[in-house]
Amino acid sequence: MAGPLRVEPDVSSARWVQEALHEDGTVATLVPPIFDAYARILHPATLETPTGEVNEWSVPEYAGRAISWADAAELIDDRSGGQRWTAWQQRFGDDQHALRDGRRVLAPHLGDIPIGLLAELAAVLRDEHGDVEVLAGVWEGSGLDPTGSSLFFMVSDDEQMTAAERQELERTAQRRHREELISAVDPEVAAAMRRQQVLGLPRPQQARGHVLLRAQLEVFCNPAWEREAGLGWRADWPYQGRTPNALWPVEPAGAPAWFVATDMDLDITHVGGSGHLIGRLLGHPGIEAERVRPTDPIV
């Protein structure tokens, strides 16, 4: 790989993670229950404010900024309704809340820790335990595999074209979309997936295979790593990059000083480590975190 990460084709060094994880819906389903303390990091929500402008489809435009869950709790009045599958939904009900002044609060993006939040977390981990070599597990099912991906295609009614011309335009757009997806993934990452050199978490054969990548922890302290990582980053995507779903030090094998896990279906990240490390995360001004136990429910 040309970027700061390199593929680890031998996933046997990480089998201990599979053996340590539980399958009971607790924090131990994501983070091995071998640490002194644990924390849940809440991914930022978004507060959108109307700009007064509309886009080409006459849809109102908004300017967004990240806010904490504590800030969201002060803004949202009605927390009823919605499915209760994520941590956000457990507390706020719906994923989107319209405020009386025209603004709206949006739930965090699911599936990976935001790149800036990861940088903050990595800096704390580095300061606490040094710039160690780490293994990063990235879920193969999102951003890395273009199979089944398609482009949502719309043509304005003002466009004068035949049905055949419309079909050809759509085929061309879909082909370019697929080519862009493929070119955004490093060939070595794609090869690891083809050869099934992936780590299933918490167990194999659960459609949760993770490509393993080696790097120095320092890499993740600078958000610029995503642009060269070959993990599907594209400048025109609203959620750029593909951050790790699992991250831990290579040594000592089976007994790392810390472990970070972000489930691909959730809007939170869990961390296991020493009491001192978790204390630092709980008191960090740029990280919204809560203390949890390995026996607590994931959400």
C-alpha positions in Angstrom: 0.0 0.0 0.0 1.2 3.5 -0.8 -0.4 5.2 2.2 0.3 5.1 5.9 -1.4 1.7 6.5 -0.4 -1.8 5.3 -2.5 -4.9 5.0 -1.9 -7.7 7.6 -2.9 -10.8 5.6 -2.2 -13.2 8.6 -5.3 -12.7 10.8 -4.3 -15.5 13.1 -2.6 -13.0 15.3 -6.0 -11.5 16.1 -7.9 -14.7 16.8 -7.6 -14.0 20.5 -10.1 -11.2 20.0 -12.7 -13.6 18.7 -12.0 -15.9 21.6 -12.4 -13.1 24.2 -15.5 -11.5 22.9 -19.0 -12.4 24.2 -22.2 -12.8 22.2 -24.7 -11.6 24.7 -25.4 -8.0 23.6 -23.2 -6.5 26.3 -20.2 -4.2 26.0 -18.1 -7.4 26.1 -19.5 -8.2 22.6 -17.4 -5.4 21.2 -14.5 -5.0 23.7 -12.8 -8.0 25.4 -13.7 -8.0 29.1 -10.0 -8.0 30.2 -9.6 -4.4 31.2 -9.8 -2.4 34.4 -12.2 0.2 33.1 -14.5 1.0 30.1 -16.0 4.1 28.5 -18.6 4.8 25.9 -17.8 7.7 23.6 -20.8 9.5 22.1 -20.4 10.6 18.4 -21.4 14.2 17.8 -24.9 15.0 16.6 -25.5 17.8 14.0 -27.4 21.0 14.5 -28.6 22.4 11.2 -29.7 26.0 10.7 -31.7 27.2 7.6 -29.6 29.4 5.3 -32.6 30.9 3.5 -31.3 29.4 0.2 -32.6 26.5 -1.9 -30.8 24.0 -4.1 -31.5 23.3 -7.8 -34.4 21.1 -6.8 -36.0 23.9 -4.7 -35.1 22.1 -1.4 -34.2 24.4 1.5 -30.5 24.4 2.4 -29.0 24.2 5.9 -25.7 25.0 7.5 -24.7 22.3 10.0 -22.3 22.1 12.9 -21.5 19.4 15.4 -23.0 19.4 18.8 -22.8 17.2 21.9 -25.6 14.9 23.1 -25.8 17.2 26.2 -26.5 20.1 23.9 -29.0 18.1 22.0 -30.8 17.2 25.2 -31.3 20.9 26.0 -32.8 21.5 22.5 -35.1 18.6 22.0 -38.5 18.6 23.8 -40.3 15.5 22.4 -38.3 12.3 22.6 -41.0 9.9 21.8 -41.4 7.8 18.7 -38.8 6.1 16.5 -37.3 2.6 16.5 -34.9 2.1 19.5 -32.0 0.4 17.9 -29.2 2.8 18.5 -27.9 4.7 21.5 -29.2 7.9 20.1 -32.7 6.4 19.6 -32.7 5.1 23.1 -32.4 8.6 24.4 -34.0 10.8 21.8 -36.4 8.7 19.9 -36.4 9.9 16.3 -33.1 10.4 14.3 -34.3 13.9 13.3 -35.9 16.6 15.4 -37.4 19.8 14.0 -37.1 22.7 16.4 -39.6 25.5 16.8 -37.2 28.1 15.4 -36.7 26.2 12.1 -33.5 24.5 13.0 -33.2 20.7 13.3 -31.1 18.2 15.2 -29.8 15.2 13.4 -28.6 11.9 14.9 -24.9 11.0 14.5 -23.8 9.1 11.4 -23.8 5.3 12.0 -21.0 2.8 11.5 -17.6 4.5 12.2 -16.1 7.0 14.5 -15.8 10.5 13.0 -12.3 11.2 11.7 -11.7 14.2 13.9 -13.0 12.4 17.0 -10.7 9.5 16.2 -7.8 11.9 16.1 -8.6 13.3 19.5 -8.9 9.8 20.9 -5.7 8.6 19.3 -3.8 11.5 20.8 -4.9 10.6 24.3 -4.0 6.9 23.7 -0.6 8.0 22.4 0.1 10.3 25.3 -1.0 7.6 27.8 0.8 4.6 26.3 3.2 5.9 23.6 3.3 5.7 19.8 2.8 1.9 19.5 2.2 -0.3 16.5 -1.5 -1.1 16.2 -3.8 -3.3 14.3 -6.9 -1.7 12.8 -9.9 -3.7 11.7 -12.0 -2.1 9.0 -15.4 -3.7 8.1 -15.3 -4.9 4.5 -19.0 -4.3 4.0 -19.0 -0.5 3.8 -16.9 1.7 1.6 -14.5 -1.1 0.6 -16.8 -3.3 -1.5 -18.5 -1.7 -4.5 -20.6 -4.7 -5.2 -24.2 -3.8 -5.4 -23.5 -0.1 -5.0 -25.5 2.1 -7.4 -26.0 5.8 -8.1 -29.3 7.5 -7.4 -30.0 9.0 -10.8 -32.5 11.9 -11.5 -33.1 13.9 -14.7 -35.0 17.1 -14.7 -38.3 17.2 -16.5 -36.9 20.2 -18.4 -34.3 18.0 -20.1 -35.4 17.1 -23.6 -34.2 13.5 -24.3 -35.5 10.2 -25.6 -35.9 7.2 -23.4 -32.9 5.6 -25.1 -30.8 8.7 -24.4 -31.9 8.7 -20.8 -30.9 5.0 -20.4 -27.5 5.6 -22.0 -26.9 8.6 -19.7 -27.8 6.5 -16.7 -25.6 3.6 -17.8 -22.6 5.9 -18.3 -23.2 7.6 -14.9 -23.4 4.2 -13.1 -20.3 2.9 -14.8 -18.3 6.0 -13.8 -19.7 5.7 -10.2 -18.5 2.1 -10.0 -15.0 3.0 -11.4 -14.6 5.7 -8.9 -15.5 3.4 -6.1 -13.0 0.7 -7.2 -10.2 3.3 -7.7 -10.7 4.6 -4.2 -9.8 1.3 -2.6 -6.2 0.1 -2.5 -5.6 -3.0 -4.6 -4.0 -4.8 -1.6 -7.2 -4.2 0.5 -9.3 -5.5 -2.3 -7.1 -8.5 -2.7 -7.4 -9.3 1.0 -11.2 -9.3 0.7 -11.1 -11.5 -2.3 -8.9 -14.0 -0.5 -11.1 -13.8 2.6 -8.1 -12.7 4.7 -10.5 -11.0 7.1 -11.2 -11.2 10.8 -14.9 -11.9 11.7 -16.0 -10.0 14.8 -17.3 -11.2 17.1 -17.2 -14.5 15.2 -16.4 -15.7 11.7 -19.2 -16.1 9.1 -21.5 -13.4 10.4 -21.1 -11.0 7.5 -18.8 -8.9 9.7 -15.4 -9.6 8.2 -12.7 -7.0 8.9 -9.6 -6.3 6.9 -6.7 -6.0 9.2 -4.2 -3.1 8.7 -1.0 -2.3 10.5 0.2 1.2 11.4 1.7 3.4 14.0 -0.8 4.9 16.4 0.6 8.3 15.5 -1.0 7.9 12.0 -4.5 8.3 13.4 -3.6 11.5 15.3 -3.6 13.4 12.0 -7.0 13.3 10.1 -5.1 13.6 6.8 -4.3 9.8 6.9 -7.7 9.0 5.4 -6.9 10.6 2.1 -4.0 8.2 1.4 -5.2 5.1 3.1 -7.0 3.5 0.2 -10.2 2.8 2.2 -12.7 4.4 -0.1 -12.1 8.1 0.7 -13.6 10.5 -1.9 -13.8 14.2 -1.5 -17.4 14.4 -2.7 -18.8 12.0 -0.2 -20.6 13.5 2.8 -19.0 11.0 5.1 -15.4 10.9 4.0 -13.0 8.0 4.7 -13.5 4.7 6.5 -12.3 4.8 10.1 -11.4 1.5 11.9 -14.2 -0.4 13.6 -11.6 -2.0 16.0 -8.2 -0.7 17.0 -5.6 -2.1 19.5 -1.9 -2.4 20.1 -0.1 -5.3 18.5 2.0 -6.0 21.6 1.6 -7.7 23.9 -0.4 -10.2 21.9 -3.7 -11.0 23.6 -3.2 -8.5 26.4 -3.1 -5.0 24.9 -3.1 -1.9 27.1 -6.3 -0.7 25.4 -8.9 -1.6 22.9 -11.3 0.6 20.8 -14.4 -0.7 19.1 -17.1 1.0 16.9 -19.9 -1.3 15.9 -21.0 -0.7 12.2 -24.7 -0.3 13.3 -24.2 2.1 16.1 -23.4 5.8 16.8 -21.0 5.3 19.7 -17.5 4.0 20.3 -16.4 1.8 23.3 -13.0 1.8 24.9 -11.4 -0.5 27.3 -8.2 0.2 29.2 -6.7 1.2 32.5 -8.6 3.3 35.1 -6.3 6.2 34.4 -6.9 6.1 30.7 -10.6 6.0 31.1 -10.5 8.8 33.6 -8.7 10.9 31.1 -11.3 10.2 28.4 -14.1 11.1 30.8 -12.5 14.4 31.6 -11.4 15.3 28.1 -13.0 18.6 26.9 -13.2 17.4 23.3 -14.6 13.9 23.9 -18.1 13.3 25.3 -17.8 10.0 27.2 -19.6 8.0 29.9 -18.3 5.2 32.1 -19.7 1.8 31.4 -19.1 -1.8 32.5 -18.4 -4.8 30.3 -21.6 -6.4 31.5 -23.7 -3.3 30.5 -25.9 -3.5 27.4 -24.2 -2.1 24.3 -26.7 0.8 24.1 
